[in-house]
């Protein structure tokens, strides 16, 4: 089988859901092959793209056997009607013959080129794997365009997979496959009693600075450690007990998490985060950490999970104290790891 996969992320990024789905497909049968198409700009650029322009990461992501990676150029005009024909003639046409001998089409992020392939290429099976509510990341005409393209993709494919309850409501015929973690990469869980509240991830428009500042002020003797690229600066001077460290590799992230006492997931509660199932939830839990989170997205359904505590500006000290007192057991940790590994998740995808 030969899968043409339009990825929502570049191959040379942190291993995420698309990477593990691709790996699962390749390992399921040694004759399987994947053409991975890196994402191209499918919205209008905005000022923040230039202000927050990040240097290119070194290409450290390992290549897999039978995997071909293609990067596409494109004018950033996709929301305009007919723009796909311009980009096709200028940039995409040269790849078209490579795409013709396929059996599967997978779409990880809707785009006009993915829709073109879905409509024009002969294939046996197609699917859309929605790991986010993509239109909510855009604004104006870009958002409207993404909504239209996403609706067309979802109606044309054989199967829709979604990563959260909110996305399952958006796509009624979808199969819900929550996120997970590659548990084989984790060391033995040895929870710390350091008193450190830690977060590893991007600090973007979904990050709730207000709740983090409230936590820091409520617990002045505890350290709040934030690790990752910061695109939304703190709205006020950082309290002395908030530490900010730069972006790191995944192995380095695990080393940081080993030092945490409590894992933080301080995301805003809005339409952008409603469809999110945070992977850091699985990483924290698999390392035996209690979690202090806001009630956003898929987290809101985890109130009965051991070690999960919710915070708001009124109850933050009480919730934080409970999280600090929580102790996980080796049985709970091992059961969680066995039930929430990526391979276990993708066994539910009959068409892969």
Buried (B, 14 or more C-beta within 10 A) or exposed (E): BBBBBBBBBBBBBBBBBBBBBBBBBBEBEEEBBBBBBBBBBBBBEEEEEEEEEEEEEEEEBEEBEBBEBBEBEBEBBBBEEEBBEBBBEEBBEEBEEEBEEBBBBBBBBBBBBBBBBBEEBEBEBBBBBBBBBBBBBBEEEBBEBBBBBBEBBBEBBEBBBBBBBBBBEBBEEBBBBBBBBBBEEBEEBEBBEBEBBBBBBBBBEBBBBEBBBBBBEBBEEBBBBBBBEBBBEBEEEBBEBBEBEEBBEEEEBBEBBBEBBBBBBBBBBEEBBBBBBBBBBBBBBBBBBBBBBBBBBBBBEBEEBBBBBBBEEEEBBEBBEBBBEBEBEEEBBEEBBEEBBBBEBBEEBEBB
